[in-house]
Amino acid sequence: MKKNNQRSQQNKNIIKKNTSTISKNRNASLLPIIIAFCVPVLLYLQTVNFKFTHFDDGDIISKNITFLSNFKNLHQSFLTDAFIIKISPFYRPMQTLSYMMDIKLSGVHDTWMFHLSNILLLGLIACSLFLLLRKFSIPPKLSLYGTLVYCVHPLFVSSVAWIPARGDLQLTFFSLLSFLFFIEFLQKKKNLYLILNWAAFTIALFCKETAILLPLLFIIYFFTFSSEKHFEKKYIFLIMLYGISGILWFCLRSNAIRAFSYPSGQFGLAAVLSNLQAIPESLSMFFLPFGIAPIQGFSIIKTSAGLVIIALLLILFFKNKEKSKREKIFCFSWFIILMLPPMLYKHESIDYLDHRFLLPLIGILLLLLFLFPKKWLKKGEIKITWLMIVVFLFLCSFTFIKSQNYSDPMTFYDSAVSQNPKSAIAYYGRGNVKCDRSDYKGAIEDFNKAIVICPDNEQAYNNRGLAKANIGDQAGAIEDFDKAIAISPKDIEVYNNRGNVKNARKDFQGAVDDYTKAIAISPTYYQAYYNRGIIKVNLGDKPGAIEDFHKAIVICPNYAEAYNSMGAAIFTNGNIKEAMINYNKTIEINPNYLEAYLNRAIARYSLKDMTGAIGDCDKALELNPNSEEAMKIKAIVQQELQKNK
């Protein structure tokens, strides 16, 4: 009996010891993941207080707040481009959906959630990257170090600090997830991982078109690392699933960007050849993190350094015998294959954007970790450990400082101009920021520089024309709009802007002609209908004005200005009750529309509703206590009330 008790106690001790060991192992494996997540998140936490840069984020988010803040538009995210208005070749429905979530959580006017989402995505990427490196049998310490160095690298500052890089963050995260599930399936043979691999691939595809080439990498991985050398039926089924996702994506994308046409020589092989310099330059900045600008430009120095690095990598490729050539070819394949899709498009004013390197350069990281001498990781190699720490701290410091370039629009463009003074788009963007700050003369100077660098920049002519109009140089504005139209005869905004200036110069017929041309190019351009209606009111064509206002409202049902102006036109025709309906609708759409309250007060006065008229005047004065017109109307109504007593 005593012996049995002793055995029982021994068994309990063994179980307790094994449980303790398992718990320690779990904690040990979880700790690197926690570190991988927390370090880059803490490094970029300062960006939560940053504003928009007005480099695409204004066009993608600020101009589309109405669309993005309405969850009824969820399905529409898959039917339009990244800019919402179907004028770009960029199809990013998952990015659009994430922006809608950001607005839901933080409100319409705050930017903190947009930045926080990017930071959290980077943390998730770090966790996924660490797990992926471990799947490639890279030692835990080296996997963690490689993950941290990669995720704090200053080359990827734009990927996190610049909100429109969201698509690349999402692409990278879901691509890594898809790879993890694929490897997990090959190792464990559970169909669940096959389904998860396909689901993650599909989401990645709707993040960015680069994901279309992921199945090719899966196949290369299969024949490189898998012990199996033949396809089973389930793999054919998986390829079919990839095909279904691809067809669905292609159909939705084609519908979303059908109105966009690439300028000559900017898409396809010609674009790839123009973008070839991006390959050596990406490697140059990855290994030598200098010359990283908010808006990049090709550099002979960076290209030359990159070519030298490519040569050194090839030497290591053939010299290193620890890894097979197939494994090293897989790493290069990852880099080249995932670099290719963004290179198919060449922006007319931007050489390249480095946030697009986030996913491809993981292939180079993997290659370096494969080639890293394992003997350096031994406990006795203290010098190597300290060297790693120094490099890591240097990268963190550099990244922390570089991130601050994205804190606000002027800081961003000042940095872009100083680091890349040959960038037309940097001067153009800074000119726009100066216009927003009413520094029109400073804006004109920047637009001048943008035009000198890129004489065919029709947007620079257009915006310089707007700046000139704001300082009273209407003739100069018309001249700039003429030049913009000569470069791009189908730019509806330029016709609209020229029409506005002609209207200010009392050239009413010329303004009508410009608005009509804009409508002929784009029959859904509701602003031109509205502006043409205003001119028709001035010309005495009330029925024509009402018709234009009505068309603007049909196209844009929440167009408060059009309801108000149509109400005013109807009022002058004597139909006061119908005018009231339009004023009511205006105020329903925009409860802070001062002019609508004034117009409704006059209409109510005409209908002998004195109490209502005074109420509208009081609301107008609440919005603007110095409104002389509101005071005047209220005084007239009060006099009428005194007469009737």
N, C-alpha and C positions, 0 to 999 in steps of 0.2 A: 504493500500500500504506500509505504514511504517512497519507494523507488518510482512508483507511478506518479506521485506528486512532484518528485524531482524532475521527471521527464516532462510532465505537463508544464512545469515552470520554465524548463529549458526551451520548450517549444514556444512558449509565450515570449521569451526573451528573443528568440530567433525571429519571430514574426514582428516583434517591436523594432528589432534592429533593421529588418528588411523594409518595414514601413518607413522608418526614419531615413534609410538610404534612398528610397524612392522619392520621398518628400524633398530631400536635399537635391536630388537630380532634377526634379521638376523646377525647384527654385533656381537651380543653376542654369537651366535652359531658358527660364523665363526672364532672368535678369538681363541678359544681353538684348532681348527684344524691348524691354522697358527702356533701357539706355538708348537703344537705336531710335525709339520713338521720341523720347524726351529731349535729347540733345539738340536736334535740328529745330524742334518746336520752340524751345527756349531761346535759341539763337535768333529766330525770326519773329519772336513775340512783339518786338518793337513796331513791326509793320502794321499791327492792329490799329494803331493811331494814324496811319497814313491816309491820304486822300486819293482820289482818282488822279491819274497822270494826264488825262485828256489825250492820251495816245491810244486811240481805238476804244478805250473803255467808255468814253463819252458817247460815241456812236453806237456802241453795242448795248450799253446799260442805260445811261442817262436819258438818251433820246427815246428809249423804249420802255420807260417806267410804267406807262399805262398797260402795255402788253404784259410785261414781266410781273406786275403786281396782281394780275388777275389769274387765278388758278384755273379758270375756265379755258384758258389758252394752252393748257398742258399738251393736248394733242397737236395743237398748232406748232409746237416746238419742233415736231418731226416733219413739218411741211414748209419750213422756211429756213433761210440761211442764218449764219451767226449774227448778222446785222439786222435780222428780222424783216428787212424790206426787200429781200430777193435781188440784191445787186452785187453779191460777192460769190466767189467760188467756194467759200468755207462753210461746210455743213457740220454743225456742232450741237445737235439736239440735247445731249447730256449736259453740256456746258450751259445751255440756255435753261434747262430744268434746274440746275444747281443754283443759278442766279435767282430764279423764282423762289427757291427755298431760302436763299440768303435774305431776300427782301421780306419774305414772310416772317423771318425770325428777328430781323433788325429794323425793319421799317424802310420807307421809301428813300429817305435822304441820308441815312448813315452808311458808312463804308466799312465799318469794323468787321461785320460778319463776312463780307466778301474776302477780306484779308485773312480772317481766322480760318475760313474754309480752305484757302490755299495752304495755310500753315499745317492744318490737320491732315490734309492730303499728303503733304511731304512726310509727316510723321508715319502715316500708313505705308507710304512708299518705302521708307527706311526699314520698317518691320518686314515687309514683303521681300525686299532686297536681301536682307540678312538671311531670311529663311531660304531664299533661292540659292544664295552662295553656299549655304550648308548642304543643300541638295546636291551641289557639285563637289561635295566632299572637301571643301576648303575648311581648314581648322577654325574652331570657334573664335579664337582671338583674332586671327587674320580676317575672318568674315566680318566681325564687328568693326575692326579698324577700317577695312575697305568700305563698309557701309557708311560709317561716320564721315570719312574723308569725302566720299562721293556726295553725301547729302548736305555737307557744309561748304562745298566747293563754290567759290565766287562766280564761276562760269554759269551757275544755275540760279543766281540771284533774281534774274528777270523771270524765271519760271515760278517763283514764289511771290516776290514783291510786286510783280505786274499782274493785275487781276485778269486780263484777257488771256494769260497763259494757262488758264484753268483747264482748257482742253488737253494740253500736253501732260499736266499733272494727272488728270483722270485716265488718259491713255496709258501712261506709265504704270499707274497703280493696277488697273484692270488687266493689262498685258502681263505684268508680273504674277498676278493672281492666276491668270489663265495658264501660265507656264508651270506654276507650282502645282495646280490641279492635274496638269498633264503628266508631270513627273510622278506625282503621287499615284496616279492611275497605273502607270507602267510598273511601279514598285509593288502596289497592293492589289491590283486587278479588280478593284471595286468600281462598278458602273457609275456609282454616285459621283465619283471624281471626274468621270468622262462627261457627265451632264454639267457639272460645275465648270469644267474647262470650257465647254461650248457656251455656257451662259456668260462667263467672264469675257470670252472672246467677242460675243455679240455686243455686250455693253461697251467694250473697248472700241469696237467698230463704229458705234454711234457716238463715241467721243471724238474720234479723228480717223481719217481715211488711212493713215499709216497702218492701222491694225489689219487691213486686208491682206498683208503679207505675213502675218503671224503663222498661219497654217504651214507656210513654206519653211519657217524656222522649226516648227514642231516636227516636220518630216526630217529635216537635217539632224535635229537632236535625236530622233528615233534611231536613225542609222548610225549615229556617232556614239551614243552612250548606252542605248538599250541592248540587253543581251539577246533580245529577239531580233531576227533578221527577216521576218516575213509579216505581211499584213494579215490580220484576222478579219472576219466579217464585221466585227464591231468597229474596226477602223474605217471600213468603207461607209458604215452607217454614220460615223462621226464626220467624215468628209462631206456626206450628204447634208448633215446638219449645218456645217460651215457654208455649204452652197446655198441653203435656204436663207440663212442669215445674210449672206452676200447679196442675193437677189433682192431680198426685201430692202436692204440698205441702199442698193443701187437704184431701185425704183423710187423710193422716197427721196433720195438725194437728187435724182434727176428732176423730179417735180419741184423740189425746193429751189434749185438754182437754174431752172430752165431759162430764166430771163437774162442770165449772165453770159456774156461772150468774151473770151479771152482776146486781148489785143494781140496783134500779129507778133510772133516770135517770143511770146511770154509763157507758152505752155508746150510741154512735150520735150522732144530731144534738144531743141534749141535752148530751152530753159535749163535743162540738165547741164549742158555744156557751159552755159553762163554761170551756173552755180558750183562748178567743180572746185573752185577755190575754197568753198566752205568746208570741204573734207580736210585738207591740211590745216586750215585755220582753226577748226574745231579741236584738232589734236594739239596744235600749238598752245591754245589757251587752256586746254585740259592739263597739259604737263607743265606749262609755264603761264600761270594765271595772271597775265599782265595784258594791258591794252583791251580790257573788257569794257566796252561802252554800252550805254543804254540803247543806242541805235548803231549797230555795227556797220563798218565799211571795210571792204577788202584792203589788205595791206601786204605789200611785197615782203616786209619783214616777217609778218606772221605766216604768210604762205611759205616762205623759204624755211623758216623754223619747223613748220609742219612737215615739209618734205623730208627734212633731215630726220625728224622723229619717225616718219614712216619707214625710212631706210633702216634706222636702228631697230625698229620693231621687226622688220623682215630678217635682220641679222639674228635677233633673238629667236625668231621663229625657227630658223634652221639650226642654230647652235644648241638650243635647249633640247635635251633628250628625255627629260622626265615625263613630258606629256607627248602623246601621239600627235601626228600632224593633223589627224581628223579633228581632234579636240580643239586645236589651235585654229583650224579652218572654221570651225563652228563660231568661235569668238569673232573672227573677222567678218564672217557672214552676218552675224547679228548686227554689227556696226554698219556694214555697207547696205544691207537689205533695208534696214529701218531708216537709213539716211536718204534713201532714194525717193520715196513719195513726196516729201516737202520740196525736193529739188526739181520736181516736175513743173513747179510754178515759180516764175521770176517776177517779183514786184518791180514796177518801173522806177521806184525811188529808193528802194531798200535793197542792199546787197544780200543780207540774210539776218535772221533773228535767232539768237543763240538758245532761246528756250526750246527750240526744236531739237536740240542735241541731247536732251535729258534722257530719253529712252535709248537712242542708238549707242551712246558712249558707255552704256552698261556692258556692251560687248568688249570694249577695250579694258574696262575695269576687270572683267572676268579673265581676260587674257593675262593681265598683269599679276593677278592673284594666282593664276595657274603657274606662271613663270617664277613667282616669288620663291627664293631658296628656303626650304623648310627648316634648314639648320639654323637660320637666323632667328627662328622663333623659340629656340631653346632657352631655358631659364637663365643660362649663363650669358646670353647675348643682351646684356643690359644696355649697351650703347645703342643698339638698334631700336630698343623700346623707347629710349629717350629721344632718339631721332624722330620716331613716329609721333611722339607727343608734341615735339616742337613743330613739326609740319602741320599737325592737326590744329594746334593753337594759332599758328600763322594764318591758316585758311579761315578759321573762325573769325579772327580779328579783321581780316580783309573783307570777308563777307558782311560782317556787321557794319563796316564803314560803307561798303558799296551799296548796301540796302537803302541807306539814307538818301541816295539819289532819287528814290521813288516816293519820297515823302509828300510831295505836292507838285502840281504841274510846272511851275516856274523852275523849281529845283531840278526837276527831271530834264526839262529842255535846256536849261543852262548847262547841265552836265553833258547832255547829248551834243550840244554845239561845241563845248570846249574840248571834248574827247574825239569828236569827229566833225571838224569844221568844214568838211566837204559834203556833208549830208544836207541835201535840199529839204528833206522832210523834217529835219531837226529845226531849221530856221522857220519853215512853214508852220510847224506846231507851236513854236514859241511866239510867232506872230499872232496865232489864234488866241493864245493865252493873254497876250498883251491887249488884243481887242476886247476880250472879256473883262479886262481891267480898265477899259476905256483909254488905254495908252495907244491911240491910233497912229500917232507919228512913229512911235517905236515899232509898232506892228508893220507899218509900211516899209521901214528900214529892213526888217527881217524878211518880208515878202520880196523885197528887191534882191536880197542875197539869194533867196531860194530860186528866183527866176534866173539870176546870173548862172547858177550851178546847173539848173534844169530849165532851159528856155521853153520847153513844151509843157510845163506844169500849169495846166489850165485852172486848177483849184487855187493856186497862188495868185493868178491874175484875178480870179473871181473874188477872193477874200481881200486882195488889195483894193479892188473896186469898192467893196463894202466899207473898208477903212477910209478910203478917200471920200466916200459919200458922207460918212460921219463927221468929217472935218470941213464939209461944205464944198469939196472939190467935185461937183457933180459931172463936169465935163471930163475930168480925169477918170472918174468912176465908169462913165459910159465907154470911154476908150478901152479900159481894162476888160470890161464885159465883152466888148467887141472882139478883143484878142482871144479871150477864153472861148467864145463861140466859134471863132475861126479854127481853134485847135480841136474843140469837141462840139460839133454842131448839134448834138442831141442831148446836151446837158440842160435839163429842164430848170434846174435851180438858177442857172445863169440868166436864162430868159426871164424868169420870175424876178430876179434881182434887178435886171436892167429895166424891166417894166416898172418896178417900184421907184427907181430913180427918175424915169421919164414922167411918172405921175407927179413926183415932187417938183419937176420942172414945168408942170402944166402941159406936157405933151401927152394929153389924154389918149388920143388915137394911137400914138406910138406905143403907149403902155398897153392898150387893148390888144394891139397886134402881137406884142411879146407874150402876153398871157395866152393868147389864142395859139401861138406856136408851141408853147409849153404843153397845152392841152392836147394839141394834135400829136405830139410825141408820146405823151402819157395821159390818156383819157381819165385816169384815176387820180390825177394830181389835183387834189381838192383845194390846195392853197391858191392855185392859179384861178380856179373858178371863183373863189371868194374875192380875190384881188380885182378880178375883172368885174365882178358885181359892184364893188365899191366905185370903180371908174364909171360904170354905167349909171349909177346914182348921180354922180357929178355931171354926167352928160344929159341927164333928164330921162334916161331910158329905164323907168321904174319896173315895167314888166320884165325886161331883159335882166335887170339886176336881181329881181326876185327869183327868176329862173336859175341864175347862176348860184345864188345862195342855196337854193333847194338842191341843186346837183352836188354842191359841196357837202351838204348834210347827208344826202343819200350815201355818199362815199365814206364820210366820217360822221357817224350818228352823234358823237359827243363833241361836235365842233361848236363850242359855246359862242364864239365870235360870230359865226354864220347865223345862228338863231337870233342873236341880238340885232345884227345888221338887217336881217330879213324882216324882223319885227319893226324896225325903224322905217324900212321902205314901205311896208304894208300900212303902217300908221299914216304916212304922208298921203297914201291913196285913200284914206278915210275909213279903212276897216280896222277900227280900234280894238274890237274884241279879239279878232284874229292876231293882231299885234300883241295883245296881252298874253295869248297862248305861247307865243315865241319868247317873250320876256320871261315868263314863268319857267319855260324849259331851260333858258339860259342860266337862270339862277339855280335851278335844280342841278345842272351840270357843274356850275361853279358858283357856290354861295358867296364868294368874295368878289364878284364881278360888279365893280362900282357903277359903271356906265349903264348896266342893265337895270339897277335900282332907280337910277335917275330917269331912264326912259319909261320904266313902269310907273314911276310917280307921276310923270306927265300924262300917261295914258289914263291912270286912275283919276287924275284931276279932270280930264276930259269926260270921264264917265260919272263925274260928280261923287266919286268915292274919296272924299277929303281925308277921312281917317286913314284909309289905306295909303294915300299919297304921302301924308305926313310920316307914316310908319316907314315907307321906303326912303324918304329923305333922312330920317333918323338913322336908318341902317347905313346909308351912304356916308353920313357924317361919322358914324362909328368906324367905318373903314378908313375914312380920310377926314379928320376933324377940320381941315383947312379947305375943304371943297367949297369954293365960292358958288358953283352952280347948284349944289345941294342946298346951300343957305338961301339962294335966290328963289328956287322953286318952293322951298318951305315957306318963305315969307309971302309969296303969292297965294299959296293955299291958305295960310292963316288969315290973310286979308279977306279972302273969299268967305271964310268961315265967319269973320267979324261982320261982314255985310249981311249974312243970312241970319244973324241972331235977332 
